[in-house]
Amino acid sequence: MLVAFSHGLADYLWDVFIARFDFWLAFGIGAQLLFTARFLVQWIASEKAGKSVMPMAFWFFSLAGGLMTLVYGIVRREPVIILGQAMSVFIYVRNVMLILKERD
């Protein structure tokens, strides 16, 4: 049973990541990596400050990753991704606007 499961999992992973690999899959993976980078930036900044902080880079990574993920969802016709990212992009833009307004 475990052997059958591992073979099934290997076949699934091969199909998802290798057999179906194209530009849009690479684009989507790049978007997800940008989106993940924002948490690393926030974590490092918070560790350095000794408190929770949200550096401007967090919002830029959020915006770039969110926009790329939204484009990916639109191209792939994934309604869950489209709905999830459409609102988020507006929130990221608004946060950047508030930060820039505060700096003036």
C-alpha positions as CSV (number, residue, x, y, z in Angstrom):
1,M,0.0,0.0,0.0
2,L,2.8,2.4,0.9
3,V,4.6,1.5,-2.3
4,A,1.5,2.1,-4.4
5,F,1.0,5.5,-2.6
6,S,4.5,6.6,-3.3
7,H,4.3,5.6,-7.0
8,G,1.0,7.5,-7.3
9,L,2.5,10.5,-5.6
10,A,5.5,10.4,-7.8
11,D,3.2,10.2,-10.9
12,Y,1.2,13.1,-9.6
13,L,4.2,15.3,-8.9
14,W,5.7,14.5,-12.3
15,D,2.4,15.4,-14.1
16,V,2.0,18.7,-12.1
17,F,5.6,20.0,-12.2
18,I,7.2,18.4,-15.2
19,A,4.7,17.2,-17.8
20,R,2.6,20.3,-17.6
21,F,5.6,22.7,-17.3
22,D,5.2,25.8,-19.5
23,F,5.8,29.6,-19.3
24,W,2.7,30.2,-17.1
25,L,3.7,27.6,-14.6
26,A,7.1,29.2,-14.3
27,F,5.4,32.6,-14.0
28,G,3.1,31.3,-11.3
29,I,6.0,29.8,-9.4
30,G,7.9,33.1,-9.7
31,A,4.9,35.0,-8.4
32,Q,4.6,32.6,-5.4
33,L,8.3,33.0,-4.6
34,L,8.0,36.8,-4.6
35,F,4.9,36.5,-2.4
36,T,6.9,34.3,0.0
37,A,9.9,36.6,0.0
38,R,7.8,39.3,1.7
39,F,7.5,37.2,4.8
40,L,11.3,36.7,4.9
41,V,11.8,40.4,4.6
42,Q,9.3,41.1,7.3
43,W,10.8,38.5,9.6
44,I,14.4,39.7,9.2
45,A,13.3,43.4,9.7
46,S,11.4,42.4,12.8
47,E,14.3,40.4,14.2
48,K,16.7,43.3,13.7
49,A,14.3,45.8,15.3
50,G,13.3,43.4,18.2
51,K,9.7,44.1,17.4
52,S,7.2,43.4,14.7
53,V,7.7,45.8,11.8
54,M,6.4,46.0,8.2
55,P,9.1,47.5,6.0
56,M,8.2,49.1,2.6
57,A,9.8,46.1,0.8
58,F,7.1,43.9,2.4
59,W,4.5,45.9,0.5
60,F,6.4,45.9,-2.7
61,F,6.9,42.2,-2.6
62,S,3.2,41.8,-1.7
63,L,2.2,44.0,-4.7
64,A,4.5,42.3,-7.2
65,G,3.6,38.8,-6.1
66,G,-0.1,39.6,-5.8
67,L,-0.2,41.2,-9.3
68,M,1.7,38.3,-10.8
69,T,-0.5,35.7,-9.1
70,L,-3.6,37.6,-10.3
71,V,-2.4,37.6,-13.9
72,Y,-1.6,33.9,-13.5
73,G,-5.1,33.2,-12.2
74,I,-6.7,35.2,-15.0
75,V,-4.6,33.3,-17.7
76,R,-5.3,29.9,-16.1
77,R,-9.0,30.9,-15.5
78,E,-8.8,30.0,-11.8
79,P,-11.7,31.8,-10.1
80,V,-10.4,31.1,-6.5
81,I,-7.0,32.8,-7.3
82,I,-8.7,35.7,-9.1
83,L,-11.1,36.4,-6.3
84,G,-8.3,35.9,-3.6
85,Q,-5.8,38.2,-5.3
86,A,-8.1,40.9,-6.8
87,M,-9.0,42.4,-3.4
88,S,-5.5,41.9,-2.0
89,V,-3.9,44.0,-4.7
90,F,-6.1,46.9,-3.8
91,I,-5.1,46.5,-0.1
92,Y,-1.4,46.5,-1.0
93,V,-1.7,49.6,-3.2
94,R,-3.6,51.4,-0.4
95,N,-1.0,50.5,2.2
96,V,1.8,51.8,-0.1
97,M,-0.2,55.0,-0.6
98,L,-0.7,55.5,3.1
99,I,3.0,54.9,3.8
100,L,4.1,57.3,1.1
101,K,1.6,59.9,2.4
102,E,3.0,59.6,5.9
103,R,6.5,60.2,4.6
104,D,5.6,63.6,3.1
